[in-house]
């Protein structure tokens, strides 16, 4: 008959194994908490910085977006100017007039810099209201000019043409010819930034 083994040795081994298991689980828990904390801090920092950048962009870009939208509208009107029987295109350094359809009606569209108001103004006059009996155009506005862009320091227009004598493309600050320039460049100066746009005339 085999002698019986003492039972206390098994109980001690079980307790040591249980304590080892509990200690290992605690280490894993601490590691998991540490990793979760690091990841949470990184996500919060990224989210916080993103919100700060978004707030800064919103506060800055509202003005920039408005100017960009206005310059894009002016560029589109210059590109899409129709062929008018009466030549309406005139321009100098701070003012430009050209033919355009306003509410599907042929009109003279004028943009000019108002130094007294520090603004770019816009006036739209229907052709039937500015053509005189002798066929000439009335230079006065029939509709009151409105502020197109406020807080403008300066506006400059220039006009591109081909000088056949010099065989070169040149920019001038005034245009009174009976034909359209090859391109129109305008620069809008503001306190923080300057916006330069060149519009090539598809009809030349």
BAFI-3210 file (N, C-alpha, C; in Angstrom, 3 decimals, decimal comma, padded with zeros to 6 digits):
// residues 204
n [1|2|3|4|5|6|7|8|9|10|11|12|13|14|15|16|17|18|19|20|21|22|23|24|25|26|27|28|29|30|31|32|33|34|35|36|37|38|39|40|41|42|43|44|45|46|47|48|49|50|51|52|53|54|55|56|57|58|59|60|61|62|63|64|65|66|67|68|69|70|71|72|73|74|75|76|77|78|79|80|81|82|83|84|85|86|87|88|89|90|91|92|93|94|95|96|97|98|99|100|101|102|103|104|105|106|107|108|109|110|111|112|113|114|115|116|117|118|119|120|121|122|123|124|125|126|127|128|129|130|131|132|133|134|135|136|137|138|139|140|141|142|143|144|145|146|147|148|149|150|151|152|153|154|155|156|157|158|159|160|161|162|163|164|165|166|167|168|169|170|171|172|173|174|175|176|177|178|179|180|181|182|183|184|185|186|187|188|189|190|191|192|193|194|195|196|197|198|199|200|201|202|203|204]
n.u [000,852|000,550|002,161|000,397|000,410|001,509|-000,877|-000,508|001,528|000,529|-001,471|000,051|001,465|-000,651|-001,539|000,715|000,792|-001,661|-001,179|000,908|-000,429|-002,299|-000,560|000,647|-001,595|-002,182|000,046|-000,304|-002,673|-001,822|-000,039|-001,801|-003,460|-001,589|-000,876|-003,365|-003,744|-001,671|-002,386|-004,896|-004,187|-002,667|-004,617|-006,381|-004,694|-004,188|-006,801|-007,463|-005,540|-006,302|-008,861|-008,127|-006,654|-008,680|-010,448|-008,789|-008,431|-011,049|-011,534|-009,677|-009,968|-012,510|-012,539|-010,613|-011,788|-014,048|-012,879|-011,573|-013,764|-015,049|-013,096|-012,998|-015,543|-015,417|-013,381|-014,677|-016,754|-015,270|-014,135|-016,409|-017,573|-019,816|-019,993|-020,454|-022,298|-021,717|-018,665|-017,666|-015,569|-013,389|-010,605|-008,560|-005,973|-007,258|-009,868|-012,366|-014,415|-016,863|-018,721|-021,533|-023,847|-026,483|-028,803|-029,763|-029,795|-028,269|-025,604|-023,610|-020,872|-019,150|-016,223|-014,522|-011,993|-012,634|-011,175|-011,848|-013,568|-012,133|-012,630|-013,684|-015,813|-018,899|-020,843|-023,744|-025,158|-027,896|-027,859|-029,755|-030,264|-028,038|-027,186|-027,065|-029,062|-027,577|-026,061|-023,794|-022,168|-023,307|-021,226|-021,829|-023,073|-026,086|-027,266|-026,883|-023,582|-022,408|-020,807|-018,435|-016,198|-015,095|-012,699|-010,281|-007,072|-005,901|-006,395|-005,332|-005,398|-004,293|-003,343|-002,894|-001,184|-000,155|002,676|003,401|005,442|007,609|007,563|006,671|005,036|003,254|002,442|000,021|-001,259|-003,598|-006,483|-007,931|-008,627|-010,343|-010,583|-010,388|-008,213|-005,520|-005,297|-006,291|-005,100|-005,499|-004,875|-005,570|-005,134|-004,819|-004,849|-003,497|-002,808|-002,069|-003,908|-003,608|-004,667|-004,868|-006,575|-007,226|-008,368|-010,768|-011,841|-010,057]
n.v [-001,193|002,200|005,012|007,816|011,078|014,197|016,781|019,449|020,515|020,761|022,672|024,889|025,306|025,908|028,326|029,936|029,951|031,243|033,761|034,595|034,714|036,731|038,929|039,192|039,886|042,378|043,875|043,852|045,307|047,797|048,502|048,643|050,755|052,819|052,957|053,609|056,107|057,619|057,539|058,784|061,356|062,183|062,175|064,101|066,353|066,663|067,084|069,430|071,267|071,234|072,384|074,932|075,844|075,793|077,723|079,957|080,004|080,447|083,023|084,492|083,765|084,507|087,174|086,953|085,007|086,374|088,446|086,907|085,678|087,923|088,928|086,779|086,917|089,394|088,716|086,692|088,164|089,841|087,962|086,955|089,001|090,294|090,670|093,858|096,216|098,853|100,114|099,566|099,234|100,699|101,952|102,881|103,565|103,220|102,594|100,819|100,037|098,099|096,006|094,100|091,521|092,168|090,806|089,611|091,708|093,943|095,881|098,550|097,960|099,095|099,403|100,960|102,597|104,070|106,456|108,074|106,577|104,323|101,970|099,573|100,287|099,533|099,871|099,489|100,124|100,235|099,851|101,186|103,362|104,939|105,571|108,260|110,540|111,195|108,940|108,688|107,788|108,322|109,500|109,678|108,087|106,249|104,619|104,339|103,942|101,110|099,855|097,538|096,158|096,652|098,379|098,668|099,476|100,288|100,113|098,781|098,838|097,336|096,911|094,637|094,533|093,959|095,289|096,054|097,425|097,216|094,548|093,172|092,263|094,467|096,184|098,605|101,521|102,704|102,565|103,253|102,386|101,147|098,454|095,398|094,814|092,377|091,163|091,715|093,035|093,186|094,538|094,248|095,978|095,410|095,770|093,570|091,848|091,471|091,101|089,722|089,443|088,113|088,383|086,827|087,783|086,075|086,754|088,057]
n.w [000,000|-000,968|000,461|001,748|000,268|001,545|001,944|002,296|000,734|-001,894|-001,560|-000,864|-003,268|-005,017|-003,905|-004,334|-007,133|-007,680|-006,528|-008,154|-010,556|-010,012|-009,576|-012,129|-013,695|-012,604|-013,357|-016,123|-016,232|-015,292|-017,336|-019,499|-018,661|-018,648|-021,383|-022,480|-021,293|-022,441|-025,167|-025,024|-024,146|-026,351|-028,393|-027,378|-027,359|-030,103|-031,071|-029,682|-030,640|-033,305|-033,177|-032,327|-034,522|-036,440|-035,412|-035,691|-038,453|-039,287|-038,268|-039,711|-042,408|-043,216|-044,114|-046,141|-047,777|-048,642|-050,182|-052,131|-053,361|-054,413|-056,182|-057,926|-059,032|-060,397|-062,210|-063,667|-064,855|-066,517|-068,258|-069,471|-070,868|-073,254|-076,858|-077,815|-079,771|-079,467|-078,454|-075,246|-073,557|-071,419|-069,642|-066,864|-064,467|-061,997|-062,539|-064,364|-067,150|-068,829|-071,124|-070,104|-069,185|-067,173|-065,196|-067,529|-069,274|-071,535|-070,371|-068,969|-067,069|-064,283|-062,402|-059,785|-057,822|-054,776|-053,111|-050,980|-049,438|-049,059|-050,614|-053,074|-055,612|-057,360|-060,281|-062,197|-065,224|-067,366|-070,912|-072,470|-070,948|-070,865|-073,398|-075,504|-077,573|-079,806|-080,082|-078,557|-075,438|-072,176|-069,712|-067,038|-064,064|-063,989|-062,205|-058,684|-057,478|-055,665|-052,705|-053,363|-052,384|-049,181|-047,014|-048,493|-049,538|-051,923|-055,491|-058,510|-062,006|-065,032|-068,522|-071,149|-074,254|-077,677|-078,949|-082,063|-083,281|-081,550|-081,288|-078,990|-075,918|-073,930|-070,885|-070,024|-068,290|-069,030|-071,109|-074,132|-076,572|-079,559|-079,604|-077,719|-074,908|-074,655|-072,199|-068,797|-065,858|-062,395|-059,192|-055,839|-052,974|-049,571|-045,952|-044,865|-046,949|-050,459|-053,452|-056,495|-059,822|-063,074|-066,043|-068,988|-072,136|-073,849|-076,282|-077,882]
ca.u [000,000|001,370|001,929|-000,355|001,230|000,960|-001,720|-000,175|002,416|-000,325|-002,147|001,028|001,724|-001,812|-001,538|001,791|000,368|-002,716|-000,584|001,654|-001,406|-002,825|000,489|000,797|-002,767|-002,050|001,038|-000,963|-003,630|-001,073|000,468|-002,942|-003,868|-000,567|-001,033|-004,622|-003,545|-000,834|-003,193|-005,933|-003,550|-002,299|-005,847|-006,882|-003,808|-004,436|-008,133|-007,419|-004,799|-007,124|-009,899|-007,491|-006,349|-009,958|-010,932|-007,946|-008,733|-012,358|-011,444|-008,868|-010,382|-013,767|-012,198|-009,924|-012,752|-014,894|-012,106|-011,365|-015,031|-015,301|-012,164|-013,409|-016,718|-014,931|-012,674|-015,656|-017,461|-014,366|-013,992|-017,677|-018,178|-020,313|-019,644|-021,448|-022,183|-021,039|-017,500|-017,831|-014,403|-012,493|-009,940|-007,354|-005,259|-008,126|-011,260|-012,562|-015,802|-016,981|-020,070|-021,898|-025,274|-026,963|-030,185|-030,021|-029,958|-026,953|-025,346|-022,226|-020,449|-018,000|-015,567|-013,530|-011,519|-013,059|-010,164|-012,462|-014,210|-011,253|-013,477|-013,889|-017,244|-019,436|-022,051|-024,294|-026,103|-028,451|-027,433|-030,806|-030,317|-026,811|-026,937|-027,725|-029,738|-026,570|-025,368|-022,669|-022,460|-023,268|-020,228|-022,352|-023,792|-027,532|-027,599|-025,890|-022,546|-022,450|-019,500|-018,210|-015,235|-014,659|-011,375|-009,288|-006,111|-005,627|-006,722|-004,624|-005,714|-003,363|-003,898|-001,853|-001,376|001,008|003,281|003,969|006,694|008,660|007,377|006,707|003,804|003,476|001,347|-000,214|-002,188|-004,791|-006,964|-008,991|-008,691|-011,630|-010,536|-010,162|-006,842|-005,312|-005,500|-006,473|-004,551|-005,868|-004,286|-006,325|-004,249|-005,470|-003,902|-002,726|-002,393|-002,396|-004,526|-003,328|-005,360|-004,727|-007,669|-006,965|-009,620|-010,921|-012,363|-009,005]
ca.v [000,000|003,414|006,016|009,021|012,291|015,314|017,695|020,876|020,981|021,183|023,926|025,978|025,564|026,596|029,722|030,663|030,158|032,259|035,073|034,965|035,103|038,042|039,922|039,367|040,620|043,749|044,516|044,078|046,398|049,058|048,810|049,049|052,097|053,762|053,124|054,331|057,499|058,277|057,694|059,785|062,677|062,519|062,508|065,382|067,427|066,845|067,678|070,791|072,098|071,352|073,390|076,251|076,219|076,048|079,037|080,987|080,060|081,074|084,455|085,137|083,442|085,136|088,331|086,481|084,332|087,395|089,107|085,960|085,515|089,154|088,980|085,760|087,430|090,395|087,995|086,010|089,177|090,291|086,892|086,670|090,204|089,997|091,592|094,933|097,049|100,061|099,745|100,073|098,968|101,816|101,688|103,586|102,909|102,931|102,458|100,025|099,903|097,131|095,525|092,892|091,254|092,244|090,315|089,307|092,951|094,525|096,998|098,974|097,647|099,924|099,239|102,013|102,732|105,295|106,701|108,716|105,542|103,145|100,868|099,344|100,462|098,888|100,501|098,795|100,984|099,632|100,594|102,082|104,543|105,744|105,953|109,525|110,592|111,222|107,665|108,660|107,240|109,245|109,008|109,715|106,897|106,350|103,894|104,706|102,925|100,464|099,369|096,140|095,652|097,672|098,246|098,501|100,572|100,745|099,200|099,127|098,103|097,502|096,306|094,031|094,594|093,612|096,410|095,494|098,101|096,645|093,090|092,789|092,460|095,527|096,567|100,045|101,876|103,355|101,930|103,993|101,887|100,608|097,009|094,953|094,388|090,930|090,727|092,761|092,667|094,106|094,241|094,822|096,109|095,500|095,975|092,365|091,055|091,984|090,083|090,031|088,557|088,422|087,793|086,861|087,991|085,003|087,282|088,745]
ca.w [000,000|-001,122|001,520|001,308|000,152|002,349|001,158|002,485|-000,343|-003,016|-001,222|-000,946|-004,687|-005,587|-003,447|-005,007|-008,508|-007,692|-006,274|-009,356|-011,570|-009,634|-009,794|-013,574|-014,163|-012,152|-014,234|-017,406|-016,066|-015,217|-018,681|-020,333|-018,228|-019,104|-022,832|-022,724|-020,894|-023,454|-026,382|-024,760|-024,126|-027,735|-029,129|-026,880|-027,827|-031,538|-031,229|-029,172|-031,591|-034,499|-032,921|-032,282|-035,901|-037,109|-034,979|-036,278|-039,881|-039,466|-038,001|-040,741|-043,760|-043,600|-044,929|-047,335|-048,652|-049,266|-051,224|-053,221|-054,082|-055,163|-057,312|-058,886|-059,750|-061,343|-063,274|-064,510|-065,657|-067,569|-069,245|-070,137|-071,443|-074,596|-077,935|-077,902|-080,962|-079,006|-077,660|-073,885|-072,721|-071,114|-068,376|-066,444|-063,383|-060,850|-062,973|-065,563|-067,598|-069,919|-071,390|-069,362|-069,056|-065,800|-065,245|-068,933|-070,028|-071,827|-069,461|-068,758|-065,716|-063,926|-061,103|-059,560|-056,449|-054,092|-052,078|-049,814|-048,626|-049,032|-051,066|-054,494|-055,893|-058,558|-060,810|-063,363|-065,926|-068,572|-072,099|-072,958|-070,094|-070,961|-074,784|-075,820|-078,872|-080,876|-080,105|-077,620|-074,119|-071,048|-068,752|-065,669|-063,604|-063,850|-060,976|-057,658|-057,227|-054,357|-052,249|-053,741|-051,406|-048,234|-046,385|-049,542|-049,527|-053,283|-056,579|-059,741|-063,225|-066,150|-069,722|-071,968|-075,700|-078,478|-079,661|-083,288|-083,580|-080,707|-081,294|-077,568|-075,153|-072,960|-070,002|-069,908|-067,211|-069,569|-072,334|-074,811|-077,948|-079,995|-079,487|-076,347|-074,596|-074,602|-070,818|-067,782|-064,548|-061,315|-057,886|-054,730|-051,819|-048,270|-044,850|-044,573|-048,109|-051,780|-054,292|-057,901|-060,748|-064,499|-066,807|-070,421|-072,867|-074,843|-077,546|-078,631]
c.u [000,880|001,084|001,217|000,566|000,629|000,227|-001,295|000,698|001,614|-001,003|-001,194|001,322|000,569|-001,851|-000,468|001,428|-000,703|-002,151|000,199|000,716|-001,981|-001,797|000,667|-000,373|-002,696|-001,047|000,440|-001,941|-002,937|-000,533|-000,652|-003,406|-002,878|-000,689|-002,279|-004,467|-002,734|-001,633|-004,259|-005,356|-003,182|-003,524|-006,385|-006,026|-004,034|-005,773|-008,143|-006,688|-005,578|-008,232|-009,316|-007,173|-007,629|-010,519|-010,117|-008,227|-010,061|-012,275|-010,673|-009,496|-011,710|-013,508|-011,537|-010,882|-013,650|-014,154|-011,894|-012,630|-015,337|-014,371|-012,519|-014,631|-016,304|-014,194|-013,647|-016,405|-016,573|-014,215|-015,253|-018,317|-018,587|-019,800|-020,766|-021,212|-021,479|-019,888|-017,594|-016,570|-013,513|-011,831|-008,790|-006,793|-006,171|-009,576|-011,318|-014,054|-015,839|-018,426|-020,321|-023,409|-025,627|-028,444|-030,640|-030,239|-028,577|-026,741|-023,875|-021,877|-019,159|-017,524|-014,554|-013,191|-011,925|-012,101|-010,755|-013,110|-013,329|-012,021|-013,436|-015,390|-017,608|-020,721|-022,469|-025,385|-026,587|-028,130|-028,502|-030,920|-029,091|-026,472|-027,755|-028,347|-028,745|-025,753|-024,177|-023,129|-022,348|-022,259|-020,727|-023,097|-025,284|-028,038|-026,520|-024,860|-022,651|-021,041|-019,396|-017,258|-014,829|-013,224|-010,292|-008,364|-005,904|-006,049|-006,005|-005,056|-004,622|-003,811|-002,766|-002,194|-000,064|001,467|004,003|005,292|007,861|008,627|007,462|005,338|004,090|002,218|001,258|-001,256|-003,468|-005,166|-008,144|-009,136|-010,074|-011,669|-010,159|-008,691|-006,743|-005,582|-005,658|-005,916|-005,024|-005,304|-005,104|-005,423|-005,102|-004,401|-002,979|-002,166|-002,802|-002,894|-004,367|-003,978|-005,133|-005,790|-007,358|-008,298|-009,761|-011,369|-011,308|-008,140]
c.v [001,231|004,395|007,233|010,236|013,390|016,301|019,144|021,390|021,446|022,504|025,098|026,322|026,310|028,061|030,542|030,935|031,240|033,655|035,555|035,430|036,477|039,133|040,198|040,157|042,083|044,515|044,821|045,240|047,748|049,469|049,309|050,457|053,145|054,023|053,919|055,811|058,251|058,534|058,771|061,188|063,119|062,918|063,858|066,542|067,719|067,531|069,134|071,723|072,281|072,379|074,789|076,746|076,564|077,399|080,156|081,135|080,753|082,577|085,178|084,966|084,062|086,342|087,895|085,810|085,348|088,085|088,180|085,748|086,741|089,267|087,942|086,224|088,473|089,722|087,318|087,007|089,701|089,226|086,725|087,909|089,952|091,013|092,616|095,745|098,354|099,636|100,400|099,941|100,210|101,521|102,628|102,868|102,486|102,664|101,647|099,923|098,939|096,675|094,231|092,740|091,247|091,913|090,148|090,556|093,539|095,819|097,382|098,764|098,405|099,580|100,363|102,097|104,095|105,528|107,334|107,705|104,311|101,889|100,770|099,375|099,837|099,583|099,772|099,672|100,276|100,508|101,558|103,352|105,441|106,133|107,211|109,471|110,600|109,933|107,575|108,132|108,311|108,726|108,976|108,419|107,189|105,589|104,201|103,599|102,383|100,000|097,877|095,457|096,781|097,415|097,920|099,713|101,161|099,670|099,695|098,214|098,354|096,590|095,857|094,163|094,230|094,841|095,855|096,148|097,527|095,126|092,539|093,037|093,451|095,752|098,092|100,296|102,527|102,702|102,704|103,545|101,325|099,083|096,639|094,616|092,865|090,375|091,950|092,239|093,688|093,594|094,981|094,802|096,245|095,666|094,772|091,672|091,760|090,832|090,503|088,985|089,040|087,651|087,959|086,890|086,925|085,521|088,035|087,731]
c.w [000,000|-000,006|000,955|001,310|000,996|001,466|001,276|001,363|-001,546|-002,732|-001,299|-002,403|-005,336|-005,187|-004,151|-006,467|-008,617|-007,468|-007,477|-010,457|-011,272|-009,880|-011,278|-014,150|-013,764|-013,001|-015,598|-017,333|-016,018|-016,578|-019,580|-019,970|-018,718|-020,598|-023,155|-022,381|-021,937|-024,728|-026,195|-024,761|-025,539|-028,548|-028,682|-027,374|-029,305|-031,781|-030,787|-030,124|-032,887|-034,339|-032,898|-033,686|-036,656|-036,714|-035,600|-037,761|-040,121|-039,278|-039,089|-042,115|-044,162|-044,485|-046,225|-048,303|-049,351|-050,403|-052,408|-054,040|-054,939|-056,371|-058,367|-059,676|-060,787|-062,501|-064,228|-065,396|-066,782|-068,658|-070,079|-070,769|-072,888|-075,612|-078,075|-079,176|-080,630|-078,103|-076,281|-073,043|-072,642|-069,785|-068,118|-065,222|-062,240|-061,239|-064,252|-065,858|-068,770|-070,033|-070,618|-069,405|-067,569|-065,823|-066,689|-069,786|-070,292|-071,040|-069,513|-067,296|-065,416|-062,526|-060,952|-058,080|-055,906|-052,926|-050,834|-048,883|-048,454|-049,438|-052,583|-054,747|-057,235|-058,976|-062,077|-063,980|-067,182|-069,782|-072,584|-072,120|-070,238|-072,400|-075,102|-077,212|-080,028|-080,945|-079,175|-076,261|-073,050|-070,020|-067,309|-065,347|-063,507|-062,628|-059,943|-057,466|-055,803|-053,998|-052,550|-052,770|-050,474|-047,764|-047,407|-049,543|-050,922|-054,268|-057,827|-060,870|-064,255|-067,282|-070,644|-073,446|-076,394|-079,238|-080,885|-083,631|-082,801|-080,686|-079,869|-076,953|-074,025|-072,128|-069,946|-068,827|-067,711|-070,883|-072,893|-076,261|-078,261|-079,948|-078,048|-076,110|-074,555|-073,207|-069,934|-066,468|-063,516|-060,002|-056,836|-053,501|-050,550|-047,195|-044,671|-045,797|-049,392|-052,649|-055,753|-058,801|-062,172|-065,262|-068,290|-071,161|-073,938|-076,213|-078,351|-079,377]
res [x|x|x|x|x|x|x|x|x|x|x|x|x|x|x|x|x|x|x|x|x|x|x|x|x|x|x|x|x|x|x|x|x|x|x|x|x|x|x|x|x|x|x|x|x|x|x|x|x|x|x|x|x|x|x|x|x|x|x|x|x|x|x|x|x|x|x|x|x|x|x|x|x|x|x|x|x|x|x|x|x|x|x|x|x|x|x|x|x|x|x|x|x|x|x|x|x|x|x|x|x|x|x|x|x|x|x|x|x|x|x|x|x|x|x|x|x|x|x|x|x|x|x|x|x|x|x|x|x|x|x|x|x|x|x|x|x|x|x|x|x|x|x|x|x|x|x|x|x|x|x|x|x|x|x|x|x|x|x|x|x|x|x|x|x|x|x|x|x|x|x|x|x|x|x|x|x|x|x|x|x|x|x|x|x|x|x|x|x|x|x|x|x|x|x|x|x|x|x|x|x|x|x|x]
***
